[in-house]
Amino acid sequence: MRRVRNFLRLSAGDRYFLIKTLVLLVAIRLGLSLLRFNTLLRLLTKISQPSQRSLSTSKVTVGKIVWAVNTATRYVPGVKCLARALTTQVLMNQHGQSPQLRIGVAKGETGKLEAHAWIEYQGWVVMGNLQDLARYMPLPSLKEVKL
């Protein structure tokens, strides 16, 4: 009940943006499970283009995007870092920012390969920051796979 009250206390614009983010996060989560990665990236590229409306009517900040993705994540089971990073990247692109998707790998304590995805923007990690992020060796940039 408290969550409903908190949701209703948000402005209409924030409620709309949070719902939009939730739908996008669910779609990306399902896409990662059901589609080849290249196919998903092509679909995300199509919806990532900034529209005249999104650029002129409301300036959505990086902070608001991060807030919306973090909040929506609490309501979608099984969301991992890649879905969060892709959702953040799509929203940032739609609102005229140019984020960089980073994927890194590291050897875990048991010797097993681990991966992590995060978003960098203007030299800062804005989504997916970990205390031990430095242990992940970033893979070559996906700049040619621009969303």
VOBA-1610 file (N, C-alpha, C; in pm, whole numbers, padded with zeros to 5 digits, always signed):
BEGIN
Met+00081-00119+00000Met+00000+00000+00000Met+00086+00127+00000Arg+00198+00119+00073Arg+00287+00234+00079Arg+00343+00266-00059Arg+00374+00161-00136Arg+00427+00182-00270Arg+00325+00250-00360Val+00201+00214-00346Val+00094+00277-00425Val+00084+00424-00389Arg+00086+00453-00260Arg+00081+00593-00216Arg+00199+00673-00269Asn+00319+00614-00261Asn+00438+00682-00313Asn+00426+00706-00464Phe+00373+00608-00534Phe+00354+00623-00678Phe+00256+00736-00708Leu+00147+00740-00635Leu+00045+00843-00658Leu+00094+00982-00619Arg+00191+00990-00533Arg+00247+01120-00493Arg+00337+01181-00601Leu+00382+01096-00694Leu+00467+01145-00802Leu+00387+01236-00893Ser+00454+01325-00962Ser+00385+01407-01061Ser+00338+01318-01175Ala+00242+01366-01251Ala+00189+01287-01363Ala+00301+01252-01461Gly+00390+01346-01486Gly+00502+01321-01577Gly+00595+01212-01526Asp+00625+01215-01396Asp+00711+01112-01338Asp+00643+00975-01339Arg+00513+00971-01311Arg+00439+00844-01317Arg+00445+00787-01458Tyr+00421+00872-01559Tyr+00425+00827-01698Tyr+00565+00774-01732Phe+00668+00849-01694Phe+00805+00808-01726Phe+00842+00677-01656Leu+00799+00660-01533Leu+00826+00537-01459Leu+00756+00418-01525Ile+00632+00435-01567Ile+00559+00327-01635Ile+00626+00294-01768Lys+00665+00396-01843Lys+00735+00376-01970Lys+00864+00297-01947Thr+00937+00333-01843Thr+01062+00264-01811Thr+01036+00120-01772Leu+00932+00096-01695Leu+00896-00039-01653Leu+00863-00126-01774Val+00783-00073-01865Val+00746-00149-01985Val+00871-00180-02069Leu+00958-00082-02086Leu+01081-00102-02163Leu+01171-00206-02096Leu+01185-00199-01965Leu+01268-00294-01892Leu+01215-00437-01907Val+01084-00453-01897Val+01023-00586-01914Val+01047-00636-02056Ala+01029-00549-02155Ala+01048-00589-02295Ala+01194-00630-02320Ile+01288-00556-02265Ile+01429-00590-02284Ile+01462-00719-02210Arg+01410-00735-02091Arg+01431-00859-02015Arg+01381-00979-02094Leu+01261-00969-02151Leu+01207-01078-02233Leu+01290-01096-02361Gly+01328-00984-02422Gly+01408-00991-02543Gly+01540-01063-02522Leu+01604-01039-02409Leu+01730-01107-02379Leu+01709-01257-02363Ser+01592-01297-02319Ser+01562-01439-02300Ser+01518-01508-02430Leu+01450-01433-02516Leu+01385-01495-02631Leu+01452-01470-02766Leu+01532-01365-02777Leu+01588-01326-02905Leu+01740-01340-02907Arg+01794-01350-03027Arg+01939-01341-03041Arg+01979-01198-03006Phe+02099-01182-02952Phe+02143-01050-02907Phe+02146-00950-03022Asn+02194-00992-03140Asn+02197-00902-03256Asn+02058-00855-03295Thr+01960-00945-03288Thr+01823-00910-03321Thr+01769-00809-03222Leu+01794-00833-03095Leu+01750-00739-02991Leu+01814-00602-03011Leu+01943-00599-03041Leu+02011-00471-03063Leu+01952-00395-03182Arg+01916-00465-03288Arg+01854-00398-03404Arg+01720-00337-03364Leu+01641-00410-03286Leu+01513-00356-03241Leu+01532-00235-03150Leu+01628-00244-03060Leu+01654-00133-02969Leu+01707-00011-03043Thr+01782-00034-03149Thr+01832+00077-03230Thr+01716+00157-03289Lys+01614+00084-03334Lys+01498+00151-03394Lys+01423+00239-03294Ile+01413+00194-03171Ile+01335+00272-03074Ile+01420+00372-02997Ser+01551+00370-03021Ser+01642+00458-02946Ser+01658+00597-03005Gln+01608+00618-03123Gln+01626+00747-03188Gln+01549+00855-03113Pro+01613+00970-03087Pro+01541+01077-03018Pro+01432+01133-03109Ser+01316+01152-03052Ser+01207+01213-03127Ser+01208+01363-03102Gln+01154+01436-03193Gln+01143+01582-03177Gln+01067+01614-03049Arg+00965+01534-03020Arg+00882+01556-02901Arg+00962+01537-02773Ser+01041+01428-02767Ser+01117+01401-02645Ser+01225+01506-02622Leu+01278+01562-02729Leu+01383+01663-02714Leu+01328+01801-02682Ser+01206+01830-02729Ser+01155+01966-02712Ser+01060+01982-02594Thr+00979+01880-02564Thr+00876+01899-02461Thr+00929+01885-02319Ser+01014+01788-02295Ser+01063+01771-02159Ser+01207+01724-02162Lys+01289+01792-02089Lys+01430+01754-02079Lys+01442+01658-01961Val+01459+01531-01994Val+01474+01429-01892Val+01623+01418-01860Thr+01657+01431-01735Thr+01797+01426-01693Thr+01846+01283-01679Val+01976+01268-01679Val+02036+01137-01657Val+01995+01085-01519Gly+01991+01173-01421Gly+01949+01134-01287Gly+01808+01077-01283Lys+01718+01137-01359Lys+01581+01087-01362Lys+01574+00951-01430Ile+01655+00932-01534Ile+01658+00802-01602Ile+01710+00695-01509Val+01818+00724-01439Val+01876+00628-01345Val+01775+00597-01234Trp+01708+00698-01182Trp+01605+00677-01079Trp+01496+00584-01132Ala+01448+00610-01253Ala+01338+00531-01309Ala+01380+00386-01332Val+01500+00364-01384Val+01547+00227-01407Val+01566+00155-01274Asn+01625+00220-01176Asn+01644+00157-01045Asn+01510+00125-00979Thr+01415+00216-00990Thr+01283+00193-00931Thr+01209+00081-01002Ala+01211+00082-01135Ala+01141-00021-01213Ala+01201-00159-01189Thr+01332-00164-01166Thr+01400-00292-01144Thr+01342-00368-01025Arg+01296-00294-00925Arg+01240-00359-00805Arg+01113-00439-00835Tyr+01049-00412-00947Tyr+00921-00474-00978Tyr+00930-00579-01089Val+01049-00604-01141Val+01065-00702-01249Val+01160-00812-01201Pro+01108-00932-01181Pro+01194-01040-01133Pro+01298-01080-01239Gly+01416-01117-01192Gly+01519-01171-01279Gly+01595-01070-01362Val+01581-00942-01332Val+01653-00840-01408Val+01799-00840-01366Lys+01885-00849-01466Lys+02030-00846-01442Lys+02088-00717-01497Cys+02217-00702-01482Cys+02284-00577-01519Cys+02270-00543-01667Leu+02268-00643-01754Leu+02260-00613-01898Leu+02126-00551-01934Ala+02018-00602-01878Ala+01886-00544-01905Ala+01878-00402-01850Arg+01933-00379-01734Arg+01934-00245-01674Arg+02017-00149-01760Ala+02134-00195-01805Ala+02221-00109-01886Ala+02156-00077-02020Leu+02098-00176-02085Leu+02033-00152-02215Leu+01913-00058-02200Thr+01836-00075-02094Thr+01722+00014-02071Thr+01770+00158-02051Thr+01873+00174-01971Thr+01931+00306-01948Thr+01981+00366-02078Gln+02049+00286-02158Gln+02104+00335-02284Gln+01994+00380-02380Val+01889+00303-02392Val+01778+00340-02481Val+01716+00472-02436Leu+01686+00483-02307Leu+01623+00605-02257Leu+01714+00727-02273Met+01842+00710-02246Met+01934+00823-02261Met+01942+00866-02408Asn+01950+00768-02498Asn+01952+00802-02641Asn+01825+00873-02683Gln+01711+00827-02635Gln+01583+00889-02670Gln+01578+01035-02626His+01652+01068-02523His+01649+01204-02468His+01775+01283-02500Gly+01844+01242-02606Gly+01952+01322-02660Gly+02089+01309-02596Gln+02106+01216-02503Gln+02238+01194-02445Gln+02307+01083-02523Ser+02439+01073-02510Ser+02517+00971-02581Ser+02592+00883-02482Pro+02526+00784-02426Pro+02592+00696-02330Pro+02675+00589-02400Gln+02762+00525-02325Gln+02841+00416-02379Gln+02813+00290-02297Leu+02767+00187-02366Leu+02747+00057-02303Leu+02881-00012-02290Arg+02912-00056-02171Arg+03038-00128-02145Arg+03003-00266-02090Ile+03075-00364-02138Ile+03061-00500-02087Ile+03201-00547-02051Gly+03215-00598-01931Gly+03346-00644-01885Gly+03339-00786-01832Val+03452-00851-01828Val+03461-00987-01776Val+03569-00994-01669Ala+03551-01087-01578Ala+03649-01109-01471Ala+03644-01255-01430Lys+03751-01300-01371Lys+03756-01435-01318Lys+03707-01431-01174Gly+03606-01509-01144Gly+03550-01512-01009Gly+03639-01586-00911Glu+03598-01585-00785Glu+03677-01651-00680Glu+03692-01800-00703Thr+03592-01860-00768Thr+03597-02004-00795Thr+03662-02033-00930Gly+03712-01931-00997Gly+03774-01950-01127Gly+03677-01942-01243Lys+03552-01919-01212Lys+03448-01911-01314Lys+03447-01771-01376Leu+03421-01764-01506Leu+03414-01637-01576Leu+03287-01562-01536Glu+03301-01435-01501Glu+03188-01350-01465Glu+03183-01232-01561Ala+03064-01182-01586Ala+03049-01065-01673Ala+02963-00961-01604His+02982-00837-01646His+02902-00728-01590His+02886-00622-01699Ala+02769-00558-01701Ala+02742-00450-01796Ala+02713-00323-01719Trp+02759-00210-01773Trp+02734-00081-01711Trp+02728+00026-01818Ile+02682+00142-01779Ile+02671+00256-01869Ile+02763+00367-01821Glu+02842+00419-01915Glu+02927+00535-01888Glu+02873+00654-01966Tyr+02879+00769-01901Tyr+02835+00893-01966Tyr+02925+01006-01920Gln+02989+01070-02014Gln+03082+01180-01988Gln+03187+01141-01884Gly+03238+01019-01898Gly+03346+00972-01812Gly+03303+00916-01678Trp+03174+00912-01651Trp+03123+00862-01522Trp+03039+00738-01545Val+03044+00647-01449Val+02956+00530-01452Val+02822+00574-01392Val+02717+00572-01474Val+02587+00620-01427Val+02491+00505-01395Met+02518+00386-01448Met+02436+00269-01417Met+02527+00149-01411Gly+02513+00070-01306Gly+02589-00053-01294Gly+02721-00040-01221Asn+02740+00068-01145Asn+02864+00086-01072Asn+02872-00016-00958Leu+02985-00078-00944Leu+03010-00173-00836Leu+03134-00128-00760Gln+03145-00170-00635Gln+03264-00137-00558Gln+03389-00197-00621Asp+03373-00315-00681Asp+03488-00383-00741Asp+03482-00381-00894Leu+03427-00274-00950Leu+03413-00263-01095Leu+03549-00271-01166Ala+03652-00224-01101Ala+03786-00222-01162Ala+03838-00362-01193Arg+03785-00463-01128Arg+03833-00599-01155Arg+03782-00653-01288Tyr+03682-00589-01348Tyr+03627-00632-01477Tyr+03710-00572-01590Met+03755-00658-01678Met+03830-00615-01796Met+03728-00582-01905Pro+03718-00453-01941Pro+03619-00416-02043Pro+03651-00480-02178Leu+03548-00533-02242Leu+03561-00585-02377Leu+03571-00467-02473Pro+03615-00491-02594Pro+03621-00380-02690Pro+03485-00311-02699Ser+03491-00182-02722Ser+03371-00099-02724Ser+03271-00146-02828Leu+03146-00126-02797Leu+03038-00159-02890Leu+02993-00035-02966Lys+03086+00058-02989Lys+03050+00183-03057Lys+02988+00158-03194Glu+03038+00056-03263Glu+02980+00027-03392Glu+02839-00029-03381Val+02801-00072-03262Val+02665-00119-03235Val+02597-00007-03158Lys+02575+00104-03223Lys+02518+00223-03159Lys+02366+00208-03153Leu+02312+00231-03036Leu+02167+00227-03020Leu+02110+00364-03045
//
